[in-house]
C-alpha cells in the first residue's frame, strides 16, 4: 500500500505566534521559558494537523526558532567561537543570527543568504581548519519523545553532512571536504541515539544532489555514506528543488533504504528510475508542490504514479516536493478576512493544510480505485478545470504587448559614461554620495494607521493625510542626518511586493498568507493568477510629494519585474519569462509617469535576480537573457539625465557580474556588510564600470555599525571601483529597524563618507591593481591584517 508523508511543515505558527514570541524575547518582554512554550505549542499543533490528515509518518525536527541550517550547526556543536560568550544555547544561536541576544556579548552576525533558489534565508556555517564537532542532540531527542507520545510512526528530518558542508563558507582557505572525517562520526553517533530512541526511519536531506556538483563533491558522496554507521536505521535520502540528472547514479548507489525526489521542479524519468532503484528501496515521489499554492491536478498525478504504484507496492511513498515551510498555513483562514482575497481565486488555492489533504487523497486514490469517484476527488478536478478556463486569467491584448517586448533587445539611448556626465551636471553630487535603499521604519503608528483604515475606523482622507505626515517626517530626518540622495520612506507600503500586487490586475493578495523569510521576518507573497495590467499610477503621488519637500534629489522607488515575479506565488500555466515581461510593461508606464512628474532618480529593485538563477548551469543563460532584458524593457525609455538605480541583497553575486553589468543601471547598491570581501574580490577580477554602492552596514542586526568597519569596506571598494562611481549606503532597506537604531547608524555612515572625502580617498591608486593583487588588497583592507600578521579579532576574518 502506498504511504504518504511530508518533508517538513511551516513553523511560524498559524497566527505568526513564533514571530511575536521571538521579538518579545529579544525585547525582554518574553522570558526564555515562555518562548520555548510558544514553540512547543506550534510544534504540537503542526503534528496534530499532520496526524488528522492521515500521514503515515509524522515529520519531526523540521521546526526551528530561527533557521533549520542554524539548528544543524547547534546539533553538530559547530557555532562560531565568537558567540560562546554565554553558555545559553538559545542565545548563542541568536548571537550567530543577529549579532545580539539577551545574554552574551554583541558580535558580528553570521552571513545570511538564500536557501537554494527560494526566498527563504539561512545562516551560513563557517568552516575553519581547526574546527571540531560535538553532538548536542538534546533538543532533537526532546522533540522526538514528545512526538512519540502521539504516534510510534515518527520520522526525524536532518540536514545531511554533504549539504551542510557544501553550503558552508570556507574561512582561512580551508577545504570544507577535509572536515568530513571529523563530521561523519558525529552523524553516526546521532544515528545510534535515534535508534535507541525507537526511531525506524530518518529523512536525511541532501538537496545539493539537485545541483551541478563539482566532481570532487560528487565523488565524495559514496565513500562518505559508506563510512557512516546507521545503527540499523532506515535512511530516506531526500533531494529537492530539481532533477538528480548526473547525480542520479550517485544517489542510487548510496547505502540507504529510500530516495525522495522532487517531481515538481524535476524531470526525472520515473520509469527509468524505478528500474534502477533496486529490489528493496523505497521511492518517495514529491508530486505535490511544496513551493506554490495552486491546487494539484490529482488526475495527472494519478496517471503518472499508478504504474509506479503497481510496480513498487508499499515501496512507493507520495509526498510534497519539499518542505511546506515555503507556503502559508491554511486557505480556510482567508474566509474569515477583510475580503482582500479575490473570491474567484480561493477555490484554486492549496496552502499547507490543503496539501496535507491532497497528499492523503492521492495516496488513497492510488490504493483504492473507488477514491476516484469520491466527491473530494471530483471537486479537485473541477477547480483545476475552472482555473484553466477562467476569463480572469487570459487577456490576449496583454499577452501581445509582452510577446512584442520579448522579441526585442532594449537599451538606453546613450552609453553609461555619457549618461553619467549628464546626470552629474544635473545633480552636482559629491564624491561618495550617501543614500539609503528605500524603506524606513514601519513604526507601530504606521501599522496602526493602516489597520484602522482597513477596518473602516478612519476614512480615506484621514489615512492619506497620515501617510503624507509620515513621508514629511522621513524627509526631515534624512535632511538632518545629511544624506545626499533621499527617499520617501515607503510608509504607504505594507511590503515591497505585496503593495504592487494590490494595485495590479491579474494579482490577488491574501490576508493570512504569511510565510517565513528568516527568523521572525514573515512576508505575504501576492498570487499571480492571470495576465497583468496596470490600471492606475502606483507610486507617483507619494514620490511627487516627497520631492516637493526638499531641494535634494529624492528617488522614486519601484520593485523590479523579476523580484515581483520571484517573491510572489506565480501562475504555473505559462513560462515565467512571459509573466516577467507583463510586469515590466506595467513598470515601464509607471517609470514614464514618474519621470514626467519630475522624479529624476528612479530605483527599480531587483534583489531576487540572483536567487532566481536556475540551479542547473544549462538553464542559466536563457534565464539571465530574459531577466536582464525585461529589466531593461522597464527602464530604458527614460532620458539620459534620468538616473536609474537598482538594488540586490543577500546572495552570491560574483557568478552573475556580467548579467548585473548587462542590466546597465546607472547605480547598483549591493549587500556586502556580511560578505564584503567576496563581492569586492570578484570586482577585482571583473571590473564593474557603472555606479556601485557596496552596503557598508548590516541592517539585519540591531547593532549600530562600527565606523572603522564601514570605512574599511569603502577603502577596499575604492581599490577595485573608480572613486567617481562609488556610493555609500546600508546593505538593505530599513523597514524592520527602529528609528532609535536607524538614526545613529546613518549619522555614522554619513560621517564616514565625509571623513574619507576630507582624507582624500582618491589617493588610493587604481593603476596596476588587478586580479590577485587587487583581491589581496581588498582582503587585507577589510580584515585589517595580512596572512603573516594574524588578527586577534574574529569580526572581519571571513573571506
N, C-alpha and C positions, 0 to 999 in steps of 0.2 A: 504493500500500500504506500502510495506517495505521501511524503510528510511535508509540513510547512513550518518555516522558521523565518526570522529576520536577522540581518547582521547588526542592527542597532536601532535605537529609538530616540526621539527628541528628548532633551534633558533640561530645558529651561523651565518646565512646568507649564501647564495649560494656561495659566494666568500670569506667566512670567514671574513665578514666585522666586526662582533662583536669582534672577536679576535683582529683585528688591532685597533679597537676603544678602547677596554679595555686597551691594552698595551700602546697605545698612551696617554690615560688618566693617567695611573699610572706613566708614564714617564714625565708628564707635557706638552706633545705636543698637547694634545686634551683637550678642555675645557669640563666641565660637560654638558652644553647645546649641544655641538657638539656630545658628546657621546649619550645623550638621543635622539638626532635627528637620529643618526645611528640606534638606537634601534627601533625607530618609523618606519623607512623605512623598516627594516627587518620584523617587525610585519605586516605591511600593505602588503608587498609582499607575506608573508605566507597566509594571509587572501585571497588575490586575487587568489592565486593558488587553495585554497580550493573551493572558490565560482565558479571558472572557471571549476573545476572538477565536480561540481554539488552536493556538500554536502548539506544535508537537515538542518544541524545545524553547524554554524560556531563556532569553539572552540576558546575561549578567556581565557587569564590568564595563559596559558602554557608557555609564554615567560619569561625569566629570564636573568638579566645581569650577574649573576654568577651561581645560583643554585635554583631550584624551592622549595627545602625544606627551604633554607635560605630566599626565598621570603615569605614563610609561617611564618617564625619567625618574619619578618618585619611586615607582615599583622596583626599578633597577638600581636605586641608590646612586643616581647619576645627575644630581643637580650641581650647578656651578658652585665652586668653593665660596664665592663672594656672598652667597645667600645664607651661609651657615653661621651667621652672627646671632641666630636664635635656634633653639632646639625644637621649636614648634614646627612640625612638618607642614601644617597648613600655611603658616606664614612664610616658610621657606618657598613654597610653591608660589605664593603671591608676590614675593620679592623677585622671583625669577620672571614672572609675567608682567609686573607693573613697576618694579623697582622700589616698591614701598608696601609695607604691611603694618598691622598694629604693633607687632614686635619685630625686632631686628633692625639693623642699620640700613637706611636707604642706600640703594646701589643702582648700578647700570642694569636696566632690564635686558632680558634676552631678546634676540632678534625674533621678529614675528613675520611670517609670510603665509601665502595661500596654500591650502591643502589641495595639492594637485591642481586641477582646473576648476575648483569650486570657489564659492565666495566665503568659505569658512577659513579662518586663520588658525595656525598652530604656532606654538613656541618652539623654535629650532633648538634641538640639543647641541651642546658644544662638546667637541672631542679634542682631547689633548693627549700627548704621547704617554703621560704618566697616569692616565685615567684608570680608576678601579671601579668595580661594580659590587654592590652589596644588596642582596634581595631584601626588600621591605614589603612583604605581601599582606600585612595585617588588614589594610583597608579592603583589599580584594577578597580575602577569606571571610571577612565580616559580611560583605555583601552576599557572597555565595551561601553562607549559613542562613541569612535572612531569607533568601530566595528558596532554599531547600525546605523551609518551613511551609512553603506554599505548594511546591511540587518537587518530585525527585528527578524531573527531566530538566536539569539546569545546564546551560551551555555558556561557559565564560568566553568572552572575546578579549583577545590580547593582541597588541601590535607586534608583528613578527620581528625577529632580530635583524634580518636583512633590510627591511624597510626602515627600521629605527635608525640604523647606522647610515643608510643611504640618504635619508632626509636630514641628517645632522650636518653641522658645518665643521670644517677642519680648522682648528687653531694651531698655530705654530707649524703648519705644513704637515700635520700628522696624516698618515694613510689610514682612513677610517676602517678599512678592511683588516688592518693589523690588529684592531681591537677585538675582532671576532673570537679569538681563542680565550679571551677573558670574559666575553659576554655570554657565550653559549652555555658554559656551566651554570650560570645564573638561571637561564631558561630551564635547563634540566632539573635544577633544584626546585624551581617553581612547579614543574610538571609533577614531580614526586609529591609535593604538598597537595596539589589538586586531586591526584588520585587517592591520597589518604583521606581527603575530604569527601570522597564518594562521587567525584566527577567522572563521567564516561566520555563525553565529547568536549573538545575545546576548539573554538574558532580562532585560528591563527592568521591574522590579516597581513598579507604581503601584496599590497596594491602596486608596488614597484614592478610587479610582473606585467603590468599593462603598459610599461614604458619601453622605449628603445634602450635597454640597459647596455652599458659598456660591457665589453667581453669579459673583463676581469670580475665584474659583479655577477654577471650571468653564470660564469663558470664557478663562482664561489658558492652558489646555492647548494649544489649536490653534496660536496664534502661537509658543508656546514650542517645540513639537515641529517646527514648520516652520522655526524658526531653527537647530535642531540640524543638525550635519553628521555624518551617519552613516558617511561614508567607504566606502560600498559594503557595509556590514554589513546583514544581515537582523535586524530587531528583532522579538522576540516580546514584545509588551506584556502584562504579567501583572497581572490583578486577581483578588482572592480575598477571602474572608470574607463574601460576599454577592452579590446581583444587581447588574448595572450599572444597570438601570432608567433614570432620566432622564439618566444619563451614557452610555448606550449609543451615542447618536449621536456624542458626543464621541469615544469610544474607536474607533468605526468610521471616523471621519473623519480620524484621525491618519495621518501618512505612515509607517506601519510595515508590516511584512510578515506579521505574525501577531498573534493575540489569544488569550490564555489566560483562561478563565472558570472560576469555582468553581460547578459544577453540584450540589454537595452542600449548601452553605449558600445558594446562589442558586436562583432560579426562572426564569431567563431562558428564553424560548421558543426552543429550538434551531432549529426550522424557520424562524421569522421571522428569527432572527439569521443563519442561513446565506443566506437570500435577500438580506440587506443586506450581506453580507460583502465582496462584490467578487470578481472572477473569479480573482484570483491569491493572495489572502491565505490563510494557514494559520489554522485554528481548533483550539486546544488546549482540550480539554474535561476539566476536573478532575472525573472521575466517581467516583473512589475517595477516601474521606475521608482527609484529611491530619491530622485532629484527633481522630478517635475510633478505637477499637480493635476494632470488630466487623468480621467478615468481610463482604466486599462481595457483594451479590446480583448476580452476574455475568449471570444471565439477564435481570434488569431492565435492567442497563446495556446489554446486547446489544440488547434491544428498542428502547431509547432511541437508541442510536448507529448501528445498522445502516443506517437510512435516510440518516443524515448521511454515513456512510462511502461509501455508493453514490453520493451526490451529489458529495462532495468528493474522493474517492480519496485520493491521498497528501497532500492538504492537510488531512486530519484527523489530529491527534495526540491520544492519550489520555494521561491524567496523573492524579496525585493532585490534590486540590482546592487544596492549598497545600503549603508545605514540610513534610516529615515530622519536623522538629525537635520537634513537639508530641507525638510518640508514642515509646514505647520502641523498643529495637533489634530484639529477636528473641524470639518466643514460645517457640522451642525451648529457650531458657535456663531456662524455668520447669520443664522436665522434669528438670533437674538441681538441684533445690532441696530445701528442708527440708519440702516438702509444704504450704506455706501456701496455694497456689492451689487453689481448689475444682476437683477433677479434671473434673467435668462441664462446666465453663465453658471449659476450654482449647481445645476444638475450635472454639469460636465466635469466637476471637480472631485478629486480624491486626495485628502490630506492623510496624515499618518494613520488615523483611526480607520478611514475608509480603505487604506491599503492593507491593513490587517484583515479587513472583511473580504477584500478582493482575493488576497492570498489564500484564505481559508476556503472561499468559494471555488477558486481554481483547483485547489487540492481535491476538494470533494468532487468536482466535475471529472477530474482525471481518474478518481477511484470508483465513482458510481455514475453511470450514464444518465440515470434519472435526474441528476442535478441540473443537466442542461435544459430540462423542462420546468425548472423552478421559476417562480416569479422574479426572484432576485437576479437570476441569470438573464432573463429576458429584459428586465429593466435596465441592466447594464448595457445590453446591446442597443436598446432604444436610445440611450444617452449618447452612445458613440455615433449612431446614425444622425441624430438631431444636430449634433455639433458639426458633423461633416457637411450637412446640407444647409446650415443656417445662413440666411442673407446678411446677418450681422458680421459674418466672418469675411465674406468675399466682396470686394469693391473693385471692379475692373479698371476704373479710371485711376485709382491709387496704384494698382499694380503696374499700370502702364508708365506712370511717372518714375517709379522705382526701376523698372526694367530699362528705361531710357537712360537714367543716371548711371546704371551699372555698365552700360555699353560704352561709356566714355572715360577717359583719364583726365582728372581735374587737377588744376594747378593755379597758383596765384599769378597775377598779371606781371609781377616783377620778381626777380630772384631776391633771396633774403638780404644780401648786402645792400642792395639799393633800397629795399623796404626799410631796413634798419636806419638808413640815413634820413628817410622821410619821417620816420617815427621819432627819431631823436630831435629832429628840427621842430617837431610838433610839441613834444613833451618836455624837452630840456631836463632829462633825468640825470642825477649824479652818478658817478661810478658806484657800483654795488647798491643799486636801488633796492629798497626794502618793501616787502608786501606780505600778504598772507594768502592762504589757499582759497578762502572764500567764506566759510561759515564762522560765526562767532557763537558764544554760549547760548544754548537753548535753555534759558532760565526757567525756574518754576513759574514765574509770571507769564512768560510767553506760552508755556504749555497750558496754563490755566485759562489764558485768553482764548486759545484755540479750542479747548474743551468747552468753555462756556458758549462759544459761537456755535459749535456743532450740536450742543444740547438745546439751542434756541433761547438761552438765557440773555443774550445780547443780540442786537440787530447788526446787519452788515456794516452800517456806517460806524458804529462803535468799534467793531472788530478792525475795520480798515484803519481808523484813526490810531488804534492801539499799535498796529504794525508800523505805521509811519513814525510814531513816537520811538519805537524800538530802533528803527533804522537811523533816526537822527542821533539817538544816544550812541549807537555804534560808530557813526561817522565822527562824532565829537571825541570819543575815546581814542580813535585811531589818530586823529589830528594831534591830540595831546601827547600821545606816545611818540609821534614824529615819523610815522610811516610815510613813505614816498608815494605809494600807489595803494588806494583804499578799496574796500569792498563794502557792499551794503549790509552784509552780515547774515542774510538769508533767514530773517525772523519769520517770514511767511511760509517757510518750507518745513514740513514735518520730516522730510528725508530728501536727499538729492536725486532719488529716482522716483519714489512714490509720488512726490509733488507733481512731476510731469505726467505720471500715469493718471492722475486725477483730471488732467486738462486735455489729454489727447484721446480722440476717438479710437476705438479698437483695443483699448486697455481698460481692464477693470481693477479696482482696488478692494482690499478686504479690510475688515475692522479688527480681526483677531488672527490674521495670518502671519504670526511672528515666527521668525527663525533666528537661530543664534549665528552671529558673525564671529564673535570671540568673547570669552569671559562673560561679562554682563551686558555686552553690546548686542542688541537684537534689532532686526530690520523686518519690514513688512514688504516683501517684493510685490510689485504690481503683477498683473496677469495679462500678458499679451495674447489675446484670443483671436484677433482679426486684423484686417488691413487698417493701417494707422493714418489718421488725418489730424492736422492742426486746424481748429476752427476759430481760435481766438489767440491774442497775444498772451504769453505766459509769464514773462519777466519784465517787459518793457516799462510798465508803470513804476515798479519798485526801483529799477535802475535809474530811470529818468529823475525820480525824486531824490535819490541818494546823490546823484551827480550835481543836482542843483544846490546842495548844501555845502559844497567845498570847491575851492579853487584847484585842489589837487585832482589828478585823474582817478576816476572810480571805475573799476572793472565791472562789466556785465558778466553774469555767471550762468552758465548752462552746463548740463550734463551731456556728454557726447553719445553718439549713436551706439557704439559698441558697449559702453557701460550701461546705457538704458536697456540694452538687449540682455547683457550678461547678468545684470543684477535684478532681472525680472524672471518670472516663470514664463517661458517662451512657447508659443504655439509650435506644435511638432508636425504640422502638415505642410510645411514648406521650408526650404533651406534658410538658415539664419541670415545669409547674405541678403536675401530679398527683404527680410524684415529690417535689417540694418539700413538699407537704402531708403525705406519708407520713413524710418526715424530721422535719417539725415535730411530728407526732403522737408520735414517739418521744422527741423532746426535751421535749415538754410533760410527759410522765410522769417523765422524769429530773429536770426542774426541780421538780416537786412533791415528789419524794423528797429532793432537796437541801434544800428549804425545811423539810420535816418533820424533817430531821436537824439543824436549827438554823442552816443557812447563810443569812444574811440579805442577802448581796450575791452576785448571780449574773451573771456576764458571758457573754453569748452573742455571740460574734464573728461579724461579717458583712463581712469585708474584701472579699469578692467581689461585694457588692451593686452597686457602680458598674461593675465590669469586665464584669458580665453584662448590662449595659444594651444592648439591641439597637442595632446601628449605624444602623438606619433610624428616623427620628423617628416614623413612623406606627405602629411596633410598641412604642414605649416605654411608653405609658400602660397597656396591658394587662399588660406585664411588671411594671411597678412596682406595679400593683394586687395581683397575686398574690404578688409577692416580699415586699412590706410586710405583707400580711395573713397570710402563712404565718409570718413572724417574730412577729407579734402573737399568732397562734394558739399558738405555742410558749411565749410569755412572759406572757400576760395573766391566767393563773389564780392568780397569787400575791397575797398580801395587800399592802395599800398600803405597809406599812412595809418590805417586801422590796424592795431596790433592784436594778433590772435595768440592767446595763451592756452596752454593745456597743462594738466597735472596727472601724475601717476604715482602710485604708492604701493608699498609692501609687496614687492615681487622682485625677482632677479631680472635686471634689465640688460645685462651685458650681451645676452644672446639675441636681443631684438634691437640693438642700437641702430642697425641700418634701417629698420622699419620706423623707428622713432624719428630718425633724420628725414625719412621719406614723407612723414606727416607734414613737415615744413611749417610747423608752428613757429611763430616769432620768438616765443618764450615757452620753455617747458620747465615745470617745477617737479622735483622728484623726491621721494622719501629716501633719506640716506642716514638719518641720525643713528640708526642701529646697525647700518651696514655700509658706512661711507666708503671705506677703502675698496670694497669690491666694485662698486659702481665707478669710482674715480680711477681705479686701476684699469677698468675696461675703457674708459675715456682716454687713458694714456695711450692705449694701443690702437684705438679708433677715435680720433678727434671728432668732437661734435661742434658744428660751426654756427649754430643759431644760439639765441639766448637760453641760458640754463640756470636754474636755481636749485642746487642740492640742499635739501632740507637740513637745517642746522640744529634743530632740536626735536625731540620725540614728544609729540603731543599726546601719545597714549599712556604716558606716565605722568602722575601728578607732580613729579619733581620739577622745581624751577631749574632750567638748564644752566649749566656751568658756562661762564663766558669764555674761558680758555678752550673748552671743548668745541664751542661754536667757532671760535677763531681758528682752531686747528683745522676744522673741516674746510673753512674758506681759504686758508693758506694752501691746503692740499689741492683744493679745486683750482686755485689760481695757477698751479703748476701744469694743469692739463687743459684749462679753458682760458681763452683770451679774456683779459680783465674786463674789456668793454662789454662782454657777453654774460658776465656773471651777476646773478641776482641773489638776494638774501631773503630767506623765508623759512617758516616752520615746515615740517615734512608732511603735514596733512591739515585738514580743517579743524577748527577749534570748537565745534559744536558740543562735544562731550565734556569739555573742561569748564571750570568755574571762572568767573571774572577775577576772583582772588588769585588764581593761578596764571591766567592769561596776561593780565596787565604787567606784572613784574617780568614775566618771561619775554614778552615782546619789547618791553623797555630795554632789557638786557641785550636782546638781539639787535635793536637799533643802535645801541651804544657800541656794540662790537663792530658794526658796519662803519659807524662814524670814526671810531678809533683806528680801524685799518685804513680808512681813507687818509686820515691825518698822518699815519705812519708811512704812507707811500707804498702801499702794497704792490703798485705796479713795478717796483724794483725787482720783484721776482722774475727771473728770466725764463722765457719760454723757449728761447733758441737752444737747440741741441737737446732738449728734453723730449725723449720719445721712447716708446716701448718699455724695456726693462728699467731704464734709468728713471723715467717718469713714474713708473709704478713703485719703484723703491722710494722715491721722494714722497709720493702720496702716502705710503705706509708709514714711513718714519715721521712725517709731519703729523699724521693722525695720532700715533701712539706715543710720540714724544721720546722715542729711543731707537737705537739700532739693534741688530741681532747681536752685536758684540757688547752691547750695553743694556742688559735686560732691565725692563722697568719693574719697579716694585708694586705697581698697581695693576689690578685686573681690568680697569674700566674701559680701556680702549685697545685691548690686546687681541681682539678677534678680527683677523684679516678677512 
